[in-house]
Amino acid sequence: MLKNRCALITGSVSGLGYAIADSLAQAGASIVLHGIQPAEVAEQARADLAAKRGVNVMVSRADLRDPAQIEQMMQQANRFAGGVDILVNNAVVRNPGSVDELSIADWEEALAVNLSSYFLTARLVLPAMRKAGWGRIINVSSVYGLTATTGRIAYITTKTALIGLTRAIAMDTADAGITCNALCPGTLPTPPILEKIEGIAVGKGISIAEAQREYIATRHPTGRFVAMENVGAFAAFLCTEAARDITGSVLPIDAGWTIE
C-alpha cells in the first residue's frame, strides 16, 4: 500500500510514535524514526522495526528545539529515501504547571517542540510533496486540543494551536494532492500514565487494576485505554487513496471522552 513511500515520524523511538511507525512500516513505507533517547536505545528500536517489517529504517536524534538540527534531520531523510512523502509530527514535551507557576523556560521549550517543530518540518517537506503532487502530513494533537484541565497550560495551549496549524496547512495545500489532518488521542497506556496510575494505587491503598479503572472511568465512556496500535492504524489509513478527500480534519480517537 505504501511501498516506495518514506515516512518520517517525530518522537517515534518508543510509545505512540513507534506504534505509528510500525503501522506505516507494515504498509510498506520506509521509515525515519526520531527520538532523543540514548543512541543505543534508538539503534535497537531501528533494528527491531527493520527486522520485524522488512523495510529500510533510519533514526535521527535531532533536538527539535533547534531549527538547524531539524533542517539537518530533513536533509538526512532526503538522502536516505529521496524525499519524505509522509510526515507525522508526534514529538512532545509535557511541562506541567499552571499559568502562574510554569517557568518561562518550560513555556518556551513547549512552544519549540510541541508547535514550532511541527511548522518547521511541514515547511521543509512541502516543496518535494508539491513537486510529486502527493503528500500526507499528520499532526498528533490530543484530546486536550479540544478540552482543558488544570495545571497543564503549556500542553493545552500547544495542542490546541496544532489544530489551527493543521487547518491552515490543509488550506494552503488543498490543490496540491497533499492532505493535512490532526489526530486527537485520549488516554494511552504510556509509561508516564502508567506511573501516575501506580502512584494513585499506592496513595489510596488500592490495587493497580482498581486505580486504572477509576482513572479511565473519569475520561473514557468505553472504560478502557485508547490502544496505540489503533491510532497507528488510523494514521496509516489517512495515507491511503481512500483518505485523499480527508484534509483539515480534527479526528478524535478518544474512547468517547469528547462526546457532547
C-alpha atoms as an extended CHARMM CRD file, in Angstrom:
* protein
*
       260  EXT
         1         1  MET       CA              0.0000000000        0.0000000000        0.0000000000  PROA      1               0.0000000000
         2         2  LEU       CA              2.8020000000        2.4390000000        0.8890000000  PROA      2               0.0000000000
         3         3  LYS       CA              5.6790000000        0.7550000000       -0.9320000000  PROA      3               0.0000000000
         4         4  ASN       CA              8.1470000000        3.3100000000       -2.3170000000  PROA      4               0.0000000000
         5         5  ARG       CA              6.9020000000        5.8930000000        0.2140000000  PROA      5               0.0000000000
         6         6  CYS       CA              9.0390000000        7.2720000000        3.0310000000  PROA      6               0.0000000000
         7         7  ALA       CA              7.5270000000        8.2750000000        6.3730000000  PROA      7               0.0000000000
         8         8  LEU       CA              9.2090000000       10.4440000000        8.9820000000  PROA      8               0.0000000000
         9         9  ILE       CA              7.6860000000       10.2850000000       12.4520000000  PROA      9               0.0000000000
        10        10  THR       CA              8.9980000000       12.5820000000       15.1640000000  PROA      10              0.0000000000
        11        11  GLY       CA              9.0930000000       11.2580000000       18.7050000000  PROA      11              0.0000000000
        12        12  SER       CA              8.9700000000        7.6790000000       17.4610000000  PROA      12              0.0000000000
        13        13  VAL       CA             11.6900000000        5.6470000000       19.1550000000  PROA      13              0.0000000000
        14        14  SER       CA              9.0500000000        4.4440000000       21.6340000000  PROA      14              0.0000000000
        15        15  GLY       CA              5.4110000000        4.8480000000       22.6430000000  PROA      15              0.0000000000
        16        16  LEU       CA              2.7260000000        6.1650000000       20.3160000000  PROA      16              0.0000000000
        17        17  GLY       CA              5.2070000000        7.3690000000       17.7160000000  PROA      17              0.0000000000
        18        18  TYR       CA              6.7080000000        3.8910000000       17.4380000000  PROA      18              0.0000000000
        19        19  ALA       CA              3.2500000000        2.3650000000       17.0800000000  PROA      19              0.0000000000
        20        20  ILE       CA              2.5010000000        4.7670000000       14.2180000000  PROA      20              0.0000000000
        21        21  ALA       CA              5.8530000000        3.9770000000       12.6090000000  PROA      21              0.0000000000
        22        22  ASP       CA              5.1180000000        0.2680000000       12.9180000000  PROA      22              0.0000000000
        23        23  SER       CA              1.7540000000        0.6250000000       11.1750000000  PROA      23              0.0000000000
        24        24  LEU       CA              3.2870000000        2.6220000000        8.3270000000  PROA      24              0.0000000000
        25        25  ALA       CA              6.1360000000        0.1180000000        8.0030000000  PROA      25              0.0000000000
        26        26  GLN       CA              3.6220000000       -2.7270000000        7.9260000000  PROA      26              0.0000000000
        27        27  ALA       CA              2.0180000000       -0.9610000000        4.9490000000  PROA      27              0.0000000000
        28        28  GLY       CA              5.3990000000       -0.9580000000        3.1900000000  PROA      28              0.0000000000
        29        29  ALA       CA              6.8080000000        2.5120000000        3.8570000000  PROA      29              0.0000000000
        30        30  SER       CA             10.4600000000        3.0660000000        4.6390000000  PROA      30              0.0000000000
        31        31  ILE       CA             10.7700000000        4.7930000000        8.0000000000  PROA      31              0.0000000000
        32        32  VAL       CA             12.6980000000        7.6190000000        9.5820000000  PROA      32              0.0000000000
        33        33  LEU       CA             12.4630000000        7.2060000000       13.3320000000  PROA      33              0.0000000000
        34        34  HSD       CA             13.2680000000       10.1050000000       15.6080000000  PROA      34              0.0000000000
        35        35  GLY       CA             13.9140000000       10.4640000000       19.3180000000  PROA      35              0.0000000000
        36        36  ILE       CA             16.3510000000       11.8830000000       21.8360000000  PROA      36              0.0000000000
        37        37  GLN       CA             16.7220000000        8.6670000000       23.8140000000  PROA      37              0.0000000000
        38        38  PRO       CA             20.2720000000        7.2950000000       24.2530000000  PROA      38              0.0000000000
        39        39  ALA       CA             21.8950000000        6.2030000000       20.9990000000  PROA      39              0.0000000000
        40        40  GLU       CA             21.8070000000        2.5090000000       21.8950000000  PROA      40              0.0000000000
        41        41  VAL       CA             18.0670000000        2.6640000000       22.6270000000  PROA      41              0.0000000000
        42        42  ALA       CA             17.3770000000        4.4350000000       19.3390000000  PROA      42              0.0000000000
        43        43  GLU       CA             19.5020000000        1.9540000000       17.3920000000  PROA      43              0.0000000000
        44        44  GLN       CA             17.7250000000       -1.0020000000       18.9890000000  PROA      44              0.0000000000
        45        45  ALA       CA             14.3440000000        0.4630000000       18.0100000000  PROA      45              0.0000000000
        46        46  ARG       CA             15.6020000000        0.9440000000       14.4610000000  PROA      46              0.0000000000
        47        47  ALA       CA             16.9530000000       -2.5960000000       14.2000000000  PROA      47              0.0000000000
        48        48  ASP       CA             13.8180000000       -4.1420000000       15.7000000000  PROA      48              0.0000000000
        49        49  LEU       CA             11.4820000000       -2.3380000000       13.3130000000  PROA      49              0.0000000000
        50        50  ALA       CA             13.6010000000       -3.1200000000       10.2630000000  PROA      50              0.0000000000
        51        51  ALA       CA             13.7370000000       -6.8170000000       11.2000000000  PROA      51              0.0000000000
        52        52  LYS       CA             10.0340000000       -7.0230000000       12.0400000000  PROA      52              0.0000000000
        53        53  ARG       CA              8.6890000000       -5.3230000000        8.9030000000  PROA      53              0.0000000000
        54        54  GLY       CA             11.4570000000       -5.8620000000        6.3540000000  PROA      54              0.0000000000
        55        55  VAL       CA             11.7120000000       -2.1900000000        5.3960000000  PROA      55              0.0000000000
        56        56  ASN       CA             14.5520000000        0.3020000000        5.4270000000  PROA      56              0.0000000000
        57        57  VAL       CA             14.7150000000        2.2780000000        8.6810000000  PROA      57              0.0000000000
        58        58  MET       CA             16.9810000000        5.0970000000        9.7900000000  PROA      58              0.0000000000
        59        59  VAL       CA             16.9690000000        7.0520000000       13.0230000000  PROA      59              0.0000000000
        60        60  SER       CA             17.5910000000       10.7050000000       13.8680000000  PROA      60              0.0000000000
        61        61  ARG       CA             18.3280000000       12.1210000000       17.3070000000  PROA      61              0.0000000000
        62        62  ALA       CA             17.7600000000       15.7630000000       16.3280000000  PROA      62              0.0000000000
        63        63  ASP       CA             16.9650000000       18.2310000000       19.0980000000  PROA      63              0.0000000000
        64        64  LEU       CA             13.6610000000       19.7210000000       17.9540000000  PROA      64              0.0000000000
        65        65  ARG       CA             14.3090000000       22.8640000000       19.9930000000  PROA      65              0.0000000000
        66        66  ASP       CA             16.9820000000       23.7330000000       17.4200000000  PROA      66              0.0000000000
        67        67  PRO       CA             15.8010000000       24.7100000000       13.9010000000  PROA      67              0.0000000000
        68        68  ALA       CA             19.2400000000       23.9080000000       12.4810000000  PROA      68              0.0000000000
        69        69  GLN       CA             19.0370000000       20.3270000000       13.7510000000  PROA      69              0.0000000000
        70        70  ILE       CA             15.5300000000       19.9820000000       12.3200000000  PROA      70              0.0000000000
        71        71  GLU       CA             16.8230000000       21.0660000000        8.9200000000  PROA      71              0.0000000000
        72        72  GLN       CA             19.7140000000       18.6230000000        9.2030000000  PROA      72              0.0000000000
        73        73  MET       CA             17.2850000000       15.7990000000       10.0520000000  PROA      73              0.0000000000
        74        74  MET       CA             15.2230000000       16.5680000000        6.9510000000  PROA      74              0.0000000000
        75        75  GLN       CA             18.3370000000       16.6100000000        4.7750000000  PROA      75              0.0000000000
        76        76  GLN       CA             19.3770000000       13.2270000000        6.1660000000  PROA      76              0.0000000000
        77        77  ALA       CA             15.9010000000       11.8440000000        5.4420000000  PROA      77              0.0000000000
        78        78  ASN       CA             16.0890000000       13.1250000000        1.8860000000  PROA      78              0.0000000000
        79        79  ARG       CA             19.4390000000       11.4000000000        1.3510000000  PROA      79              0.0000000000
        80        80  PHE       CA             18.0770000000        8.2170000000        2.9230000000  PROA      80              0.0000000000
        81        81  ALA       CA             14.9630000000        7.8810000000        0.7710000000  PROA      81              0.0000000000
        82        82  GLY       CA             14.9880000000       10.6390000000       -1.8100000000  PROA      82              0.0000000000
        83        83  GLY       CA             12.3160000000       12.6320000000       -0.0100000000  PROA      83              0.0000000000
        84        84  VAL       CA              9.7070000000       12.4360000000        2.7300000000  PROA      84              0.0000000000
        85        85  ASP       CA              6.2420000000       11.5030000000        1.4480000000  PROA      85              0.0000000000
        86        86  ILE       CA              4.5620000000       11.1440000000        4.8480000000  PROA      86              0.0000000000
        87        87  LEU       CA              5.2440000000       13.3850000000        7.8160000000  PROA      87              0.0000000000
        88        88  VAL       CA              3.8480000000       12.5100000000       11.2150000000  PROA      88              0.0000000000
        89        89  ASN       CA              4.5450000000       15.1700000000       13.8250000000  PROA      89              0.0000000000
        90        90  ASN       CA              4.2420000000       13.4240000000       17.1710000000  PROA      90              0.0000000000
        91        91  ALA       CA              7.0970000000       14.6560000000       19.3930000000  PROA      91              0.0000000000
        92        92  VAL       CA              6.0110000000       16.2860000000       22.6290000000  PROA      92              0.0000000000
        93        93  VAL       CA              7.2700000000       17.6290000000       25.9250000000  PROA      93              0.0000000000
        94        94  ARG       CA              4.9060000000       17.6650000000       28.8910000000  PROA      94              0.0000000000
        95        95  ASN       CA              5.8990000000       20.5040000000       31.1790000000  PROA      95              0.0000000000
        96        96  PRO       CA              3.2690000000       20.6830000000       33.9270000000  PROA      96              0.0000000000
        97        97  GLY       CA              2.2660000000       23.9180000000       35.6010000000  PROA      97              0.0000000000
        98        98  SER       CA             -0.4900000000       26.4730000000       35.7760000000  PROA      98              0.0000000000
        99        99  VAL       CA             -0.3020000000       29.9340000000       34.1880000000  PROA      99              0.0000000000
       100       100  ASP       CA              1.1790000000       31.4500000000       37.3500000000  PROA      100             0.0000000000
       101       101  GLU       CA              3.5410000000       28.5480000000       38.0970000000  PROA      101             0.0000000000
       102       102  LEU       CA              5.1050000000       27.4890000000       34.8010000000  PROA      102             0.0000000000
       103       103  SER       CA              8.5970000000       28.8270000000       34.1860000000  PROA      103             0.0000000000
       104       104  ILE       CA              9.3290000000       30.8520000000       31.0810000000  PROA      104             0.0000000000
       105       105  ALA       CA             11.9390000000       28.2750000000       30.0670000000  PROA      105             0.0000000000
       106       106  ASP       CA              9.3930000000       25.4390000000       30.2340000000  PROA      106             0.0000000000
       107       107  TRP       CA              6.8640000000       27.5230000000       28.2950000000  PROA      107             0.0000000000
       108       108  GLU       CA              9.3490000000       28.2820000000       25.5310000000  PROA      108             0.0000000000
       109       109  GLU       CA             10.5010000000       24.6580000000       25.3360000000  PROA      109             0.0000000000
       110       110  ALA       CA              6.8910000000       23.5170000000       24.8920000000  PROA      110             0.0000000000
       111       111  LEU       CA              6.3350000000       26.0710000000       22.1400000000  PROA      111             0.0000000000
       112       112  ALA       CA              9.5220000000       24.9630000000       20.3750000000  PROA      112             0.0000000000
       113       113  VAL       CA              8.9540000000       21.2020000000       20.4940000000  PROA      113             0.0000000000
       114       114  ASN       CA              5.1530000000       20.9190000000       20.5070000000  PROA      114             0.0000000000
       115       115  LEU       CA              4.3870000000       23.6150000000       17.9540000000  PROA      115             0.0000000000
       116       116  SER       CA              7.2800000000       25.2860000000       16.1390000000  PROA      116             0.0000000000
       117       117  SER       CA              8.9300000000       21.9910000000       15.1750000000  PROA      117             0.0000000000
       118       118  TYR       CA              5.6490000000       20.9210000000       13.5540000000  PROA      118             0.0000000000
       119       119  PHE       CA              5.6220000000       24.1070000000       11.4720000000  PROA      119             0.0000000000
       120       120  LEU       CA              9.2720000000       23.7350000000       10.5090000000  PROA      120             0.0000000000
       121       121  THR       CA              9.1040000000       20.0840000000        9.4520000000  PROA      121             0.0000000000
       122       122  ALA       CA              5.9750000000       20.7270000000        7.3900000000  PROA      122             0.0000000000
       123       123  ARG       CA              7.6160000000       23.7260000000        5.7570000000  PROA      123             0.0000000000
       124       124  LEU       CA             10.6360000000       21.6290000000        4.8160000000  PROA      124             0.0000000000
       125       125  VAL       CA              8.7320000000       18.6630000000        3.3300000000  PROA      125             0.0000000000
       126       126  LEU       CA              6.2660000000       20.6680000000        1.2750000000  PROA      126             0.0000000000
       127       127  PRO       CA              8.4660000000       21.5570000000       -1.7380000000  PROA      127             0.0000000000
       128       128  ALA       CA              9.0820000000       17.8770000000       -2.5730000000  PROA      128             0.0000000000
       129       129  MET       CA              5.4620000000       16.9560000000       -1.8710000000  PROA      129             0.0000000000
       130       130  ARG       CA              4.2490000000       19.7030000000       -4.1810000000  PROA      130             0.0000000000
       131       131  LYS       CA              6.6240000000       18.5500000000       -6.9080000000  PROA      131             0.0000000000
       132       132  ALA       CA              5.3950000000       14.9660000000       -6.5420000000  PROA      132             0.0000000000
       133       133  GLY       CA              1.7470000000       16.0090000000       -6.3660000000  PROA      133             0.0000000000
       134       134  TRP       CA              1.2660000000       13.7970000000       -3.3160000000  PROA      134             0.0000000000
       135       135  GLY       CA              1.8930000000       14.0610000000        0.3990000000  PROA      135             0.0000000000
       136       136  ARG       CA              0.4580000000       13.3180000000        3.8230000000  PROA      136             0.0000000000
       137       137  ILE       CA              1.0060000000       15.4140000000        6.9390000000  PROA      137             0.0000000000
       138       138  ILE       CA             -0.4300000000       14.1870000000       10.2310000000  PROA      138             0.0000000000
       139       139  ASN       CA             -0.1500000000       16.2810000000       13.3720000000  PROA      139             0.0000000000
       140       140  VAL       CA             -0.6980000000       14.4680000000       16.6480000000  PROA      140             0.0000000000
       141       141  SER       CA             -2.6790000000       16.8150000000       18.8620000000  PROA      141             0.0000000000
       142       142  SER       CA             -4.6200000000       15.4710000000       21.8520000000  PROA      142             0.0000000000
       143       143  VAL       CA             -7.9940000000       15.3560000000       23.4710000000  PROA      143             0.0000000000
       144       144  TYR       CA             -6.5870000000       18.3850000000       25.2910000000  PROA      144             0.0000000000
       145       145  GLY       CA             -6.6170000000       20.2130000000       21.9780000000  PROA      145             0.0000000000
       146       146  LEU       CA            -10.4070000000       20.0080000000       22.3090000000  PROA      146             0.0000000000
       147       147  THR       CA            -10.8820000000       20.4600000000       26.0520000000  PROA      147             0.0000000000
       148       148  ALA       CA             -8.8840000000       21.5630000000       29.0870000000  PROA      148             0.0000000000
       149       149  THR       CA             -7.8900000000       20.7830000000       32.6440000000  PROA      149             0.0000000000
       150       150  THR       CA             -5.8820000000       22.4850000000       35.3780000000  PROA      150             0.0000000000
       151       151  GLY       CA             -2.1170000000       22.7080000000       35.6730000000  PROA      151             0.0000000000
       152       152  ARG       CA             -1.2120000000       21.9940000000       32.0460000000  PROA      152             0.0000000000
       153       153  ILE       CA             -1.1850000000       25.3670000000       30.3410000000  PROA      153             0.0000000000
       154       154  ALA       CA              1.7680000000       24.6790000000       28.0170000000  PROA      154             0.0000000000
       155       155  TYR       CA              0.4680000000       21.3150000000       26.8570000000  PROA      155             0.0000000000
       156       156  ILE       CA             -3.1070000000       22.5000000000       26.3420000000  PROA      156             0.0000000000
       157       157  THR       CA             -2.0540000000       25.6800000000       24.5440000000  PROA      157             0.0000000000
       158       158  THR       CA              0.2730000000       23.9140000000       22.1090000000  PROA      158             0.0000000000
       159       159  LYS       CA             -2.0800000000       21.0190000000       21.4130000000  PROA      159             0.0000000000
       160       160  THR       CA             -4.9080000000       23.4750000000       20.7220000000  PROA      160             0.0000000000
       161       161  ALA       CA             -2.6790000000       25.5720000000       18.4580000000  PROA      161             0.0000000000
       162       162  LEU       CA             -1.8510000000       22.4640000000       16.4260000000  PROA      162             0.0000000000
       163       163  ILE       CA             -5.4590000000       22.3010000000       15.3000000000  PROA      163             0.0000000000
       164       164  GLY       CA             -5.1790000000       25.7760000000       13.8090000000  PROA      164             0.0000000000
       165       165  LEU       CA             -1.8310000000       24.9030000000       12.2390000000  PROA      165             0.0000000000
       166       166  THR       CA             -3.3500000000       21.7920000000       10.6960000000  PROA      166             0.0000000000
       167       167  ARG       CA             -6.2740000000       23.6630000000        9.2030000000  PROA      167             0.0000000000
       168       168  ALA       CA             -4.0040000000       26.3720000000        7.8020000000  PROA      168             0.0000000000
       169       169  ILE       CA             -1.6540000000       23.8520000000        6.1780000000  PROA      169             0.0000000000
       170       170  ALA       CA             -4.6270000000       21.9840000000        4.7430000000  PROA      170             0.0000000000
       171       171  MET       CA             -5.9530000000       25.1470000000        3.1380000000  PROA      171             0.0000000000
       172       172  ASP       CA             -2.5260000000       26.0900000000        1.7760000000  PROA      172             0.0000000000
       173       173  THR       CA             -2.0760000000       22.6500000000        0.1670000000  PROA      173             0.0000000000
       174       174  ALA       CA             -5.6210000000       21.6510000000       -0.7630000000  PROA      174             0.0000000000
       175       175  ASP       CA             -4.9980000000       21.8650000000       -4.5110000000  PROA      175             0.0000000000
       176       176  ALA       CA             -1.6440000000       20.0810000000       -4.4560000000  PROA      176             0.0000000000
       177       177  GLY       CA             -2.5370000000       16.4390000000       -3.7470000000  PROA      177             0.0000000000
       178       178  ILE       CA             -1.4640000000       16.8990000000       -0.1350000000  PROA      178             0.0000000000
       179       179  THR       CA             -3.5830000000       16.3400000000        2.9520000000  PROA      179             0.0000000000
       180       180  CYS       CA             -3.0090000000       17.5540000000        6.4990000000  PROA      180             0.0000000000
       181       181  ASN       CA             -5.0180000000       16.2620000000        9.4430000000  PROA      181             0.0000000000
       182       182  ALA       CA             -4.8470000000       16.2830000000       13.2340000000  PROA      182             0.0000000000
       183       183  LEU       CA             -5.3110000000       13.2170000000       15.4220000000  PROA      183             0.0000000000
       184       184  CYS       CA             -6.5750000000       13.8110000000       18.9630000000  PROA      184             0.0000000000
       185       185  PRO       CA             -5.9590000000       10.6930000000       21.0680000000  PROA      185             0.0000000000
       186       186  GLY       CA             -7.4190000000       10.2000000000       24.5070000000  PROA      186             0.0000000000
       187       187  THR       CA             -5.5590000000        8.4580000000       27.3110000000  PROA      187             0.0000000000
       188       188  LEU       CA             -2.9420000000        5.9820000000       26.1030000000  PROA      188             0.0000000000
       189       189  PRO       CA             -1.1040000000        3.3880000000       28.2200000000  PROA      189             0.0000000000
       190       190  THR       CA              2.1710000000        5.3030000000       28.0510000000  PROA      190             0.0000000000
       191       191  PRO       CA              4.8400000000        4.9460000000       30.7780000000  PROA      191             0.0000000000
       192       192  PRO       CA              4.0120000000        8.3540000000       32.3670000000  PROA      192             0.0000000000
       193       193  ILE       CA              0.3050000000        7.4610000000       32.5880000000  PROA      193             0.0000000000
       194       194  LEU       CA              1.0320000000        4.0020000000       33.9900000000  PROA      194             0.0000000000
       195       195  GLU       CA              3.3600000000        5.5600000000       36.5740000000  PROA      195             0.0000000000
       196       196  LYS       CA              0.6450000000        8.0290000000       37.5370000000  PROA      196             0.0000000000
       197       197  ILE       CA             -1.8370000000        5.1770000000       37.9970000000  PROA      197             0.0000000000
       198       198  GLU       CA              0.6680000000        3.2850000000       40.1510000000  PROA      198             0.0000000000
       199       199  GLY       CA              1.0140000000        6.3990000000       42.3090000000  PROA      199             0.0000000000
       200       200  ILE       CA             -2.7550000000        6.6250000000       42.6940000000  PROA      200             0.0000000000
       201       201  ALA       CA             -2.8640000000        2.9680000000       43.7440000000  PROA      201             0.0000000000
       202       202  VAL       CA             -0.1840000000        3.4710000000       46.3790000000  PROA      202             0.0000000000
       203       203  GLY       CA             -1.7440000000        6.6910000000       47.6460000000  PROA      203             0.0000000000
       204       204  LYS       CA             -5.1950000000        5.1600000000       48.0140000000  PROA      204             0.0000000000
       205       205  GLY       CA             -4.0550000000        1.7340000000       49.1160000000  PROA      205             0.0000000000
       206       206  ILE       CA             -5.8550000000        0.0080000000       46.2490000000  PROA      206             0.0000000000
       207       207  SER       CA             -4.7430000000       -2.3340000000       43.5070000000  PROA      207             0.0000000000
       208       208  ILE       CA             -3.3040000000       -1.0290000000       40.2590000000  PROA      208             0.0000000000
       209       209  ALA       CA             -6.2630000000       -2.5630000000       38.4220000000  PROA      209             0.0000000000
       210       210  GLU       CA             -8.6970000000       -0.6300000000       40.6380000000  PROA      210             0.0000000000
       211       211  ALA       CA             -6.7220000000        2.5910000000       40.2150000000  PROA      211             0.0000000000
       212       212  GLN       CA             -6.7260000000        2.1200000000       36.4550000000  PROA      212             0.0000000000
       213       213  ARG       CA            -10.4840000000        1.6110000000       36.3830000000  PROA      213             0.0000000000
       214       214  GLU       CA            -11.0130000000        4.7750000000       38.4440000000  PROA      214             0.0000000000
       215       215  TYR       CA             -8.6430000000        6.7970000000       36.2740000000  PROA      215             0.0000000000
       216       216  ILE       CA            -10.1920000000        5.6940000000       32.9830000000  PROA      216             0.0000000000
       217       217  ALA       CA            -13.7860000000        5.9770000000       34.2350000000  PROA      217             0.0000000000
       218       218  THR       CA            -13.4880000000        9.7690000000       34.5620000000  PROA      218             0.0000000000
       219       219  ARG       CA            -12.3190000000       10.0540000000       30.9470000000  PROA      219             0.0000000000
       220       220  HSD       CA            -13.4240000000        7.2560000000       28.6560000000  PROA      220             0.0000000000
       221       221  PRO       CA            -17.0290000000        6.0160000000       28.4870000000  PROA      221             0.0000000000
       222       222  THR       CA            -15.6290000000        2.8040000000       26.9950000000  PROA      222             0.0000000000
       223       223  GLY       CA            -13.8180000000        2.0780000000       30.2530000000  PROA      223             0.0000000000
       224       224  ARG       CA            -10.5380000000        1.2330000000       28.5280000000  PROA      224             0.0000000000
       225       225  PHE       CA             -7.3660000000        2.8750000000       27.2760000000  PROA      225             0.0000000000
       226       226  VAL       CA             -7.0680000000        4.0120000000       23.6840000000  PROA      226             0.0000000000
       227       227  ALA       CA             -4.8670000000        1.3830000000       22.0260000000  PROA      227             0.0000000000
       228       228  MET       CA             -1.7190000000        2.8180000000       20.4700000000  PROA      228             0.0000000000
       229       229  GLU       CA             -1.8650000000        0.3420000000       17.6040000000  PROA      229             0.0000000000
       230       230  ASN       CA             -5.3280000000        1.6230000000       16.7130000000  PROA      230             0.0000000000
       231       231  VAL       CA             -4.0230000000        5.1750000000       16.4620000000  PROA      231             0.0000000000
       232       232  GLY       CA             -1.2460000000        3.8170000000       14.2530000000  PROA      232             0.0000000000
       233       233  ALA       CA             -3.7570000000        2.0570000000       12.0230000000  PROA      233             0.0000000000
       234       234  PHE       CA             -5.7890000000        5.2630000000       11.6980000000  PROA      234             0.0000000000
       235       235  ALA       CA             -2.6510000000        7.1740000000       10.6800000000  PROA      235             0.0000000000
       236       236  ALA       CA             -1.8910000000        4.5270000000        8.0580000000  PROA      236             0.0000000000
       237       237  PHE       CA             -5.4510000000        4.8170000000        6.7040000000  PROA      237             0.0000000000
       238       238  LEU       CA             -5.0020000000        8.5730000000        6.2690000000  PROA      238             0.0000000000
       239       239  CYS       CA             -2.1340000000        7.7640000000        3.9110000000  PROA      239             0.0000000000
       240       240  THR       CA             -4.2890000000        5.6640000000        1.5880000000  PROA      240             0.0000000000
       241       241  GLU       CA             -6.0740000000        6.7210000000       -1.5770000000  PROA      241             0.0000000000
       242       242  ALA       CA             -9.3890000000        6.2130000000        0.2310000000  PROA      242             0.0000000000
       243       243  ALA       CA             -8.4860000000        9.1190000000        2.5220000000  PROA      243             0.0000000000
       244       244  ARG       CA             -7.4740000000       11.5950000000       -0.1740000000  PROA      244             0.0000000000
       245       245  ASP       CA            -10.5260000000       13.7720000000        0.4970000000  PROA      245             0.0000000000
       246       246  ILE       CA             -9.9290000000       13.9820000000        4.2380000000  PROA      246             0.0000000000
       247       247  THR       CA             -7.9550000000       17.1390000000        4.9230000000  PROA      247             0.0000000000
       248       248  GLY       CA             -8.0530000000       19.8240000000        7.5690000000  PROA      248             0.0000000000
       249       249  SER       CA             -9.9270000000       17.4170000000        9.8150000000  PROA      249             0.0000000000
       250       250  VAL       CA             -9.6330000000       17.1370000000       13.5770000000  PROA      250             0.0000000000
       251       251  LEU       CA            -10.0960000000       13.4710000000       14.3630000000  PROA      251             0.0000000000
       252       252  PRO       CA            -10.6750000000       12.3790000000       17.9730000000  PROA      252             0.0000000000
       253       253  ILE       CA             -9.5690000000        8.8630000000       18.8810000000  PROA      253             0.0000000000
       254       254  ASP       CA            -10.6400000000        9.2870000000       22.4640000000  PROA      254             0.0000000000
       255       255  ALA       CA            -12.8540000000        6.3630000000       23.5090000000  PROA      255             0.0000000000
       256       256  GLY       CA            -15.8070000000        8.7370000000       23.7670000000  PROA      256             0.0000000000
       257       257  TRP       CA            -14.1410000000       11.3510000000       26.0070000000  PROA      257             0.0000000000
       258       258  THR       CA            -15.3860000000       14.3280000000       23.9970000000  PROA      258             0.0000000000
       259       259  ILE       CA            -18.9270000000       13.0950000000       23.3930000000  PROA      259             0.0000000000
       260       260  GLU       CA            -21.2850000000       16.0190000000       23.9830000000  PROA      260             0.0000000000
